[in-house]
């Protein structure tokens, strides 16, 4: 059987929940002038809409912008870890999650991926990381960490310690990853952000590639 490609990108449309205060998604057809039959749309949204990466400039003054992120970090082997039943993921929780020692790209599947279907909405009670979890990631020299929620740290996080620790050390943060139904284990990750100059983040198209053994 060939490799399995899993799209872990949230679809973008006007129903997609956004962080409170961020611009809503607006997609509209540009009126034509009658000279061409080509369709063109106008897309308006924030830089942290849907599945996206955070650049250091998101939090750190004069930090690197999204077009300066090392592209090689966003392509390569990754590990998907399941951490159910936790609203706050701590360092000890990560230490006990069976994450291989050579992991350089880590995606965290939490209870954010098991919400009951219904009207899309922003839920401020999403699972996220504690500061000591960020410290654990830095100690393990992980270069990219992703999570299936709108932020890597809780909704109320004065001084954003998780972002500051990770982005300050050059770790790429990937947020709003669609991991529902994705098994834990080893994959190849490809997540390429839009090459927007001098911006603090950008939406990505993210996929996992899993090698399946031939039975």
Kinemage of the C-alpha trace (Angstrom):
@kinemage 1
@onewidth
@group {chain A} dominant
@subgroup {mainchain}
@vectorlist {calphas} color= white
{ca unk a 1} P 0.000 0.000 0.000
{ca unk a 2} L 1.369 3.492 -0.805
{ca unk a 3} L 2.052 6.082 1.844
{ca unk a 4} L -1.081 7.542 3.446
{ca unk a 5} L -1.458 11.335 3.282
{ca unk a 6} L -3.549 12.898 6.060
{ca unk a 7} L -4.669 16.503 5.729
{ca unk a 8} L -4.475 18.115 9.185
{ca unk a 9} L -5.527 21.592 8.037
{ca unk a 10} L -8.765 23.242 9.145
{ca unk a 11} L -10.830 24.403 6.153
{ca unk a 12} L -11.164 28.175 5.957
{ca unk a 13} L -14.588 29.697 5.452
{ca unk a 14} L -16.817 32.267 7.128
{ca unk a 15} L -17.932 29.783 9.829
{ca unk a 16} L -14.399 29.153 11.123
{ca unk a 17} L -14.088 30.375 14.726
{ca unk a 18} L -11.336 32.916 15.353
{ca unk a 19} L -9.616 34.195 18.475
{ca unk a 20} L -11.821 36.849 20.159
{ca unk a 21} L -10.906 40.233 18.725
{ca unk a 22} L -9.207 38.832 15.615
{ca unk a 23} L -10.676 39.617 12.179
{ca unk a 24} L -13.440 37.322 11.017
{ca unk a 25} L -12.973 35.356 7.819
{ca unk a 26} L -14.589 37.082 4.865
{ca unk a 27} L -14.498 35.560 1.384
{ca unk a 28} L -16.367 37.362 -1.369
{ca unk a 29} L -16.439 37.264 -5.134
{ca unk a 30} L -14.877 40.279 -6.842
{ca unk a 31} L -17.362 41.781 -9.305
{ca unk a 32} L -16.240 41.340 -12.899
{ca unk a 33} L -16.112 44.024 -15.512
{ca unk a 34} L -17.693 41.881 -18.178
{ca unk a 35} L -14.445 41.571 -20.136
{ca unk a 36} L -13.392 38.283 -18.582
{ca unk a 37} L -15.140 35.135 -17.377
{ca unk a 38} L -12.408 34.360 -14.826
{ca unk a 39} L -13.554 34.137 -11.193
{ca unk a 40} L -11.593 36.079 -8.589
{ca unk a 41} L -12.296 36.219 -4.846
{ca unk a 42} L -11.321 38.666 -2.134
{ca unk a 43} L -10.126 36.954 1.060
{ca unk a 44} L -9.869 38.868 4.330
{ca unk a 45} L -8.706 37.257 7.591
{ca unk a 46} L -6.161 37.542 10.390
{ca unk a 47} L -2.652 36.127 10.172
{ca unk a 48} L -3.467 33.557 12.887
{ca unk a 49} L -6.585 32.149 11.252
{ca unk a 50} L -7.213 28.406 11.191
{ca unk a 51} L -4.177 26.121 11.081
{ca unk a 52} L -1.225 28.490 11.319
{ca unk a 53} L 2.308 29.044 12.583
{ca unk a 54} L 3.421 31.647 15.075
{ca unk a 55} L 6.648 33.490 14.324
{ca unk a 56} L 8.738 35.031 17.134
{ca unk a 57} L 7.507 38.469 16.027
{ca unk a 58} L 4.050 37.439 17.287
{ca unk a 59} L 5.234 37.967 20.872
{ca unk a 60} L 8.841 39.148 20.872
{ca unk a 61} L 9.686 42.713 19.744
{ca unk a 62} L 12.076 42.625 16.771
{ca unk a 63} L 11.699 38.841 16.640
{ca unk a 64} L 11.967 36.873 13.389
{ca unk a 65} L 8.982 37.162 11.055
{ca unk a 66} L 7.205 34.299 9.337
{ca unk a 67} L 9.148 34.676 6.094
{ca unk a 68} L 12.354 34.219 8.103
{ca unk a 69} L 11.377 30.884 9.663
{ca unk a 70} L 13.673 27.999 8.655
{ca unk a 71} L 11.685 26.036 6.117
{ca unk a 72} L 13.539 22.805 6.894
{ca unk a 73} L 12.029 22.785 10.395
{ca unk a 74} L 8.545 22.539 8.895
{ca unk a 75} L 9.293 19.460 6.776
{ca unk a 76} L 10.449 16.173 8.271
{ca unk a 77} L 9.829 13.382 10.775
{ca unk a 78} L 7.221 14.133 13.443
{ca unk a 79} L 5.623 12.348 16.371
{ca unk a 80} L 1.903 12.559 17.210
{ca unk a 81} L 1.257 12.101 20.943
{ca unk a 82} L -2.194 11.567 22.453
{ca unk a 83} L -2.833 13.329 25.778
{ca unk a 84} L -6.504 12.798 26.646
{ca unk a 85} L -8.213 13.979 29.795
{ca unk a 86} L -5.944 16.965 30.436
{ca unk a 87} L -6.932 20.602 30.333
{ca unk a 88} L -3.398 21.718 31.211
{ca unk a 89} L -0.545 19.650 29.784
{ca unk a 90} L 2.463 19.701 32.088
{ca unk a 91} L 6.097 18.701 31.745
{ca unk a 92} L 5.554 15.439 33.675
{ca unk a 93} L 2.608 14.624 31.391
{ca unk a 94} L 4.834 14.993 28.342
{ca unk a 95} L 7.584 12.971 30.021
{ca unk a 96} L 5.120 10.126 30.548
{ca unk a 97} L 3.571 10.232 27.071
{ca unk a 98} L 6.031 7.850 25.413
{ca unk a 99} L 7.528 10.489 23.132
{ca unk a 100} L 10.732 9.125 21.537
{ca unk a 101} L 13.960 10.761 22.615
{ca unk a 102} L 14.932 11.774 19.091
{ca unk a 103} L 11.671 13.640 18.375
{ca unk a 104} L 12.299 17.027 16.748
{ca unk a 105} L 8.726 17.822 15.652
{ca unk a 106} L 5.909 17.104 18.113
{ca unk a 107} L 2.162 17.297 17.534
{ca unk a 108} L -0.159 17.053 20.544
{ca unk a 109} L -3.612 15.520 20.164
{ca unk a 110} L -5.745 16.496 23.162
{ca unk a 111} L -9.394 16.630 24.121
{ca unk a 112} L -9.606 19.607 21.749
{ca unk a 113} L -9.938 16.960 19.021
{ca unk a 114} L -12.873 15.199 20.673
{ca unk a 115} L -15.427 17.979 20.942
{ca unk a 116} L -18.982 16.994 20.117
{ca unk a 117} L -20.094 18.032 16.627
{ca unk a 118} L -22.272 21.080 16.407
{ca unk a 119} L -22.213 24.748 15.514
{ca unk a 120} L -18.563 25.889 15.224
{ca unk a 121} L -17.634 28.189 18.104
{ca unk a 122} L -14.634 29.458 20.008
{ca unk a 123} L -14.256 27.568 23.305
{ca unk a 124} L -11.967 29.353 25.766
{ca unk a 125} L -11.587 26.144 27.818
{ca unk a 126} L -9.255 24.480 25.311
{ca unk a 127} L -6.381 22.223 26.421
{ca unk a 128} L -2.962 23.882 26.322
{ca unk a 129} L 0.570 23.744 27.730
{ca unk a 130} L 1.906 24.890 31.082
{ca unk a 131} L 5.231 26.768 31.304
{ca unk a 132} L 7.014 23.666 32.602
{ca unk a 133} L 5.793 21.778 29.519
{ca unk a 134} L 7.498 24.437 27.406
{ca unk a 135} L 10.653 23.920 29.468
{ca unk a 136} L 10.458 20.160 28.813
{ca unk a 137} L 10.195 20.813 25.066
{ca unk a 138} L 13.251 23.061 25.201
{ca unk a 139} L 15.230 20.523 27.226
{ca unk a 140} L 14.461 17.894 24.580
{ca unk a 141} L 15.566 20.292 21.812
{ca unk a 142} L 12.291 19.895 19.943
{ca unk a 143} L 12.244 22.386 17.058
{ca unk a 144} L 8.514 22.457 16.245
{ca unk a 145} L 5.515 21.842 18.481
{ca unk a 146} L 1.905 21.787 17.337
{ca unk a 147} L -1.403 21.462 19.129
{ca unk a 148} L -5.020 20.874 18.138
{ca unk a 149} L -6.292 24.055 19.786
{ca unk a 150} L -6.303 27.773 18.983
{ca unk a 151} L -3.255 28.468 21.152
{ca unk a 152} L -0.298 26.612 22.634
{ca unk a 153} L -1.097 28.122 26.038
{ca unk a 154} L -4.305 28.776 27.985
{ca unk a 155} L -6.751 31.513 27.040
{ca unk a 156} L -5.834 33.477 30.145
{ca unk a 157} L -2.031 33.500 30.338
{ca unk a 158} L -0.598 36.763 31.697
{ca unk a 159} L 2.710 37.619 30.015
{ca unk a 160} L 2.331 34.587 27.686
{ca unk a 161} L 5.142 32.540 29.281
{ca unk a 162} L 4.757 29.494 26.999
{ca unk a 163} L 4.947 31.529 23.817
{ca unk a 164} L 7.862 33.559 25.168
{ca unk a 165} L 9.860 30.482 26.166
{ca unk a 166} L 9.312 28.642 22.888
{ca unk a 167} L 9.469 31.508 20.411
{ca unk a 168} L 12.392 33.057 22.253
{ca unk a 169} L 14.323 29.818 21.687
{ca unk a 170} L 13.406 29.648 18.000
{ca unk a 171} L 10.836 26.843 18.318
{ca unk a 172} L 8.175 26.977 15.595
{ca unk a 173} L 4.646 26.885 17.039
{ca unk a 174} L 1.886 25.280 14.973
{ca unk a 175} L -1.672 25.868 16.217
{ca unk a 176} L -5.195 24.727 15.324
{ca unk a 177} L -3.992 21.424 13.881
{ca unk a 178} L -6.840 19.092 12.847
{ca unk a 179} L -5.898 15.826 14.561
{ca unk a 180} L -9.296 14.181 15.006
{ca unk a 181} L -8.941 10.502 14.102
{ca unk a 182} L -5.157 10.660 13.699
{ca unk a 183} L -3.432 7.731 15.392
{ca unk a 184} L -0.443 8.347 17.665
{ca unk a 185} L 2.960 7.523 16.273
{ca unk a 186} L 5.545 8.474 13.683
{ca unk a 187} L 4.801 10.479 10.535
{ca unk a 188} L 6.413 12.890 8.138
{ca unk a 189} L 5.092 16.425 8.576
{ca unk a 190} L 4.830 19.040 5.848
{ca unk a 191} L 3.458 22.407 6.983
{ca unk a 192} L 4.359 25.371 4.828
{ca unk a 193} L 3.162 28.868 5.770
{ca unk a 194} L 2.308 31.546 3.273
{ca unk a 195} L 5.445 33.545 2.516
{ca unk a 196} L 4.135 36.832 3.855
{ca unk a 197} L 6.902 39.364 4.365
{ca unk a 198} L 7.479 40.853 7.804
{ca unk a 199} L 4.420 39.277 9.429
{ca unk a 200} L 3.927 37.664 12.852
{ca unk a 201} L 2.383 34.424 11.584
{ca unk a 202} L 0.599 32.872 8.642
{ca unk a 203} L -1.896 30.151 7.739
{ca unk a 204} L -0.418 26.846 6.562
{ca unk a 205} L -1.474 23.791 4.587
{ca unk a 206} L -0.347 20.960 6.848
{ca unk a 207} L -0.270 17.254 6.052
{ca unk a 208} L 1.060 14.110 7.682
{ca unk a 209} L 2.469 11.239 5.640
{ca unk a 210} L 2.332 7.810 7.264
{ca unk a 211} L 4.109 4.783 5.868
{ca unk a 212} L 1.809 1.757 6.002
{ca unk a 213} L 3.266 -1.716 6.003
{ca unk a 214} L 2.254 -4.071 3.185
{ca unk a 215} L 0.127 -6.923 4.503
